[in-house]
Amino acid sequence: MKLLFFNGSLKAGGAERSLSRLLNFLAGEGHEVHLVLRLDIIQFALDPGIHVHFLTNYKGVNKGHTVLKLRKRLKETIDSVRPDRVCAYSSLAGVLLAMTFTSGTIVRFDTYPRALMKWKQALFYSFFNLPHLKCIVCLTEGTKRDLRNLLTVNDLVVIHNASVSIATAREKQQVAAERPTSRPYLAALGRLSAAKAYRDALDAYARAKVYESMDFVFIGDGVERENLEQQATDLGVGDHVHFVGHTTEPFPILGNAEFLVHTSVREGFPNVFVEALSLGVPVLATDCKSGPAEIIQEGVNGFLVPVHDVAAIAERMHELATDDALRTRLAQQAPQTIERFSEEKIFSQWLEVLA
């Protein structure tokens, strides 16, 4: 098949990492893969056989004019490639792709509907109900249920993001020296943004006095970094909190963590959960919409706590930090709990939809 995928960029992020892995798989299976990007940003390795197109010279005199020019450039690229199937890998990219009226369009909906403003819901409702839209790929069952209230299109399918391979899981032993601290540590992986609510995690870390035995390592970067650094200093735990910034290969650092802490207020699908669990790293997460409850099995591979409940986060954090037997049991069970997210299963589901 000749396949064309459209996205904003391949900047650092879970969705972008997921897209790069899917494209590399499709190219490896012998399909002709075209990737159209709005911005000239690629921070993940791509199969050399993948054709990359950048949409340049689309700036208009105002936002509306810019969108129309971007839509025109996208349509010209599709007409030039003449793919068998087109797919937008994000919700906003899906709106632009839907505007081209290309038949058989597939959209991957990566935003939790109830987190959207009303005008965005209306925008998606208008374009994602067009007759040329083949189907919408939802990341979670929760997203699919909520989209039923917004959309009339019948073909809604759920395809989770794939877990990392066994070869990647073994990387933590191969790069064991890559540790940001000599002490045991818990980790957080993701963009340092307000939506991740990492301030709750730091408050819980200090409240539970986990710093007495473990450091806290933040993998990622973002607008909240300076605030978090100041918060750690104010809480008196600055010497035990480390910010390693963005890395395209976070698995060696993540794989050596005692457990992962994720305090987000909303998610599309938390890729970092399946990545951590595939590495044998238990997860302590907030039960936000959507995705955590579909991945975390209470007391089997981790724990869920209410959003913004610092006391509950601190309690579970202290339990995981002090109970070695519990961490060991969760770590041993973790890889088996995500077999349904294996690349083989997830990518075969994509092949069915694309076919």
C-alpha positions in Angstrom: 0.0 0.0 0.0 1.0 3.6 -0.5 0.3 5.3 2.8 0.4 9.0 3.7 0.5 10.2 7.4 0.0 13.8 8.4 1.1 15.4 11.7 2.3 18.7 13.0 5.9 17.5 13.6 8.1 14.8 15.1 9.2 16.8 18.1 9.9 15.1 21.4 6.8 13.6 22.8 5.0 10.3 23.4 2.6 10.6 20.4 5.5 11.5 18.1 7.6 8.6 19.3 4.6 6.3 18.8 4.1 7.6 15.2 7.8 7.2 14.3 7.7 3.5 15.5 4.5 2.8 13.5 6.0 4.4 10.3 9.2 2.4 10.7 7.2 -0.8 11.0 5.1 -0.1 8.0 8.1 0.8 5.9 9.8 -2.4 7.1 6.8 -4.4 5.9 7.3 -3.1 2.4 4.7 -0.4 2.2 5.4 3.0 0.6 5.2 5.4 3.4 4.9 9.2 3.1 5.1 11.5 6.1 3.8 15.0 5.8 4.8 17.5 8.5 3.7 21.0 9.1 6.9 21.9 10.8 10.5 20.9 9.9 11.1 19.1 13.2 12.2 15.5 13.4 13.7 14.2 16.7 13.2 10.5 16.1 15.1 8.1 13.8 13.1 7.2 10.7 13.5 4.3 8.2 15.5 5.8 5.2 12.8 4.5 2.9 10.2 6.9 4.3 9.4 9.9 2.1 9.2 13.1 4.2 7.3 16.2 3.0 7.4 19.6 4.7 4.6 22.0 4.2 6.4 25.3 3.7 5.3 28.7 2.4 1.8 28.5 3.9 1.9 31.6 6.1 -1.0 33.9 5.5 -1.9 37.5 6.5 -4.0 36.2 9.5 -4.8 32.9 11.2 -7.8 32.0 8.9 -5.8 32.8 5.8 -2.9 30.7 7.1 -5.2 27.7 7.7 -6.5 27.9 4.1 -3.0 28.1 2.7 -1.9 25.2 4.8 -5.0 23.2 3.6 -4.1 24.0 0.0 -0.5 22.8 0.4 -1.6 19.6 2.1 -4.1 18.9 -0.7 -1.4 19.5 -3.3 0.9 17.1 -1.6 -1.9 14.4 -1.4 -2.7 14.9 -5.0 1.0 14.5 -5.9 1.5 11.4 -3.9 -1.8 9.8 -4.7 -1.8 7.5 -1.7 -4.1 4.5 -1.1 -4.9 5.7 2.4 -4.4 9.0 4.3 -4.2 9.3 8.1 -3.9 12.2 10.5 -2.1 11.2 13.7 -3.5 13.9 15.9 -6.9 15.5 16.4 -6.0 19.0 15.1 -4.1 17.5 12.1 -7.3 15.5 11.5 -9.3 18.7 11.1 -6.9 20.0 8.4 -6.9 16.6 6.7 -10.7 16.4 6.8 -10.8 19.9 5.2 -9.1 18.5 2.1 -12.1 16.2 1.5 -9.8 13.3 0.6 -11.8 10.0 0.5 -11.0 7.2 3.0 -9.5 9.6 5.6 -8.5 8.1 8.9 -8.1 10.3 12.0 -6.4 9.3 15.3 -8.1 11.2 18.1 -5.5 11.9 20.7 -7.2 14.5 22.9 -9.7 13.7 25.7 -13.0 15.2 24.5 -14.2 16.7 27.8 -10.9 18.6 28.1 -11.7 20.5 25.0 -13.3 24.0 24.9 -16.8 24.1 23.4 -15.7 25.7 20.2 -13.1 22.9 19.6 -15.8 20.3 20.2 -18.0 22.1 17.6 -15.0 22.1 15.2 -14.4 18.4 15.5 -18.1 17.7 15.3 -18.3 19.6 12.0 -15.4 18.0 10.3 -15.3 14.5 11.8 -18.9 13.8 10.7 -18.1 14.4 7.0 -19.0 11.4 4.8 -15.5 10.9 3.4 -14.1 10.2 6.9 -13.5 6.4 6.9 -13.0 6.0 10.7 -11.6 7.5 13.9 -9.0 5.7 15.9 -9.4 6.3 19.6 -6.6 5.7 22.0 -8.8 4.4 24.9 -12.3 3.0 25.5 -13.0 6.1 27.6 -12.3 8.4 24.7 -14.5 6.2 22.4 -17.4 6.4 24.8 -17.2 10.2 25.0 -16.8 10.7 21.3 -20.1 8.8 20.8 -21.7 11.9 22.3 -20.0 14.2 19.8 -19.9 12.3 16.6 -22.4 10.4 14.4 -19.7 8.5 12.4 -20.2 4.8 13.1 -16.7 3.5 12.6 -14.9 4.3 15.9 -12.1 1.8 16.7 -9.8 1.6 19.7 -6.1 1.1 19.1 -3.8 1.7 22.0 -0.2 2.8 21.6 2.3 -0.1 21.5 4.7 -1.0 24.3 8.5 -0.9 23.7 10.1 -4.1 22.5 11.9 -6.7 24.6 15.2 -5.5 23.1 14.5 -2.0 24.5 13.6 -3.4 27.8 17.0 -5.1 28.1 18.6 -1.7 27.4 18.5 -0.9 31.1 21.0 -3.6 31.8 23.2 -2.7 28.8 23.4 0.9 29.8 23.3 0.5 33.6 26.0 3.1 34.0 23.7 5.8 32.7 22.3 6.9 36.1 21.7 10.5 37.1 22.3 9.8 40.8 24.2 7.2 42.8 21.2 6.7 45.1 18.0 4.7 44.3 15.5 7.0 42.6 11.9 7.3 41.5 11.2 8.9 38.2 8.8 11.1 36.3 8.8 11.1 32.5 7.0 13.7 30.3 6.7 17.3 29.4 7.0 19.6 32.4 3.6 21.3 31.9 0.8 22.3 34.3 -1.4 19.5 33.0 1.1 16.9 34.4 0.7 18.4 37.9 4.2 17.5 38.9 3.9 20.1 41.8 1.7 17.5 43.5 4.4 14.9 43.1 7.0 17.1 44.6 4.7 18.0 47.5 4.1 14.3 48.1 7.8 13.5 47.9 8.6 16.0 50.6 5.6 15.1 52.8 6.3 11.4 52.7 10.1 12.0 53.4 11.0 9.7 50.5 14.1 11.9 50.1 15.6 10.1 53.1 16.1 7.0 51.0 15.5 7.9 47.3 16.1 10.8 44.9 13.6 12.1 42.4 14.5 12.3 38.8 12.5 14.3 36.2 13.1 13.2 32.6 11.8 15.8 30.2 11.6 19.5 29.8 8.9 22.2 29.6 7.6 25.6 30.8 7.2 24.3 34.4 10.8 23.4 34.9 11.9 26.6 36.6 8.9 26.6 38.9 9.6 22.9 39.9 13.2 23.6 40.5 12.3 26.5 42.8 9.6 24.4 44.5 12.1 21.6 45.3 14.4 24.2 46.8 11.6 25.8 48.9 10.7 22.3 50.2 14.2 21.6 51.2 14.7 18.7 48.9 16.6 20.4 46.1 19.7 18.3 46.6 17.7 15.1 46.0 15.7 16.3 42.9 17.4 16.0 39.5 16.2 17.5 36.2 17.9 15.7 33.3 16.0 17.4 30.5 14.8 16.0 27.3 16.3 12.9 25.8 15.2 10.8 22.8 16.4 7.7 24.6 14.8 7.9 28.1 14.7 4.1 28.6 18.1 3.6 30.3 17.3 6.2 33.0 13.6 5.1 33.3 14.6 1.4 33.4 16.8 1.9 36.4 14.1 3.7 38.4 12.5 2.0 41.4 9.1 3.2 40.3 7.4 5.8 38.1 5.3 8.7 39.4 2.7 10.3 37.1 0.3 12.9 38.5 -1.4 14.2 35.3 -4.9 15.8 35.4 -5.7 14.4 31.9 -4.2 12.2 29.3 -4.9 11.0 25.8 -3.0 7.7 26.3 -0.1 7.7 28.7 2.6 6.0 26.6 5.1 6.2 29.5 3.0 3.7 31.5 3.5 0.9 29.0 7.1 1.9 28.5 7.8 1.8 32.2 5.9 -1.5 32.7 7.7 -3.2 29.8 10.9 -2.2 31.6 9.7 -3.8 34.8 9.1 -0.4 36.5 5.9 -0.2 38.6 3.7 2.9 38.2 2.0 5.2 40.7 -0.4 7.4 38.8 -3.5 9.6 39.2 -6.7 8.1 37.9 -7.3 10.8 35.4 -9.2 10.7 32.1 -8.4 8.8 30.0 -6.2 5.7 29.9 -4.6 5.1 33.4 -7.4 2.8 34.5 -7.1 0.8 31.3 -3.4 0.1 31.9 -2.8 0.0 35.7 -4.0 -3.0 37.6 -4.3 -2.1 41.2 -1.7 -3.9 43.3 -0.6 -5.9 40.3 1.6 -3.5 38.3 1.1 -0.3 40.3 -1.4 1.9 42.0 -4.0 4.6 41.1 -4.8 7.6 43.3 -7.3 10.5 42.9 -6.2 13.5 40.9 -4.6 16.3 43.0 -4.9 14.2 46.2 -1.4 14.9 47.6 -2.0 12.9 50.8 -2.9 9.8 48.8 0.1 10.2 46.5 2.3 10.6 49.5 1.0 7.6 51.2 1.5 5.3 48.2 4.8 6.9 47.4 6.0 6.1 51.0 4.7 2.6 50.7 6.6 1.9 47.4 9.8 3.5 48.6 9.9 1.6 51.9 8.5 -1.9 50.9 11.2 -3.6 48.9 9.2 -6.8 48.6 6.2 -5.0 47.2 8.3 -3.2 44.6 9.9 -6.5 43.6 6.6 -8.2 43.2 5.1 -5.4 41.1 8.2 -5.2 38.9 8.1 -8.9 38.2 4.5 -8.9 37.3 4.6 -5.6 35.2 5.7 -6.9 31.8 3.1 -9.6 31.7 0.3 -7.1 32.3 0.9 -5.2 29.0 1.1 -8.1 26.6 -2.0 -6.7 24.9 0.0 -3.6 24.0 2.7 -5.5 22.2 4.0 -4.0 18.9 2.8 -7.2 17.1 -0.8 -6.8 18.3 -1.0 -3.0 18.0 0.6 -2.8 14.6 -1.5 -5.6 13.2 -4.6 -3.6 14.3 -3.3 -0.6 12.4 -2.8 -2.8 9.3 -6.4 -3.9 9.5 -7.7 -0.3 9.7 -5.4 0.9 6.9 -6.4 -2.0 4.6 
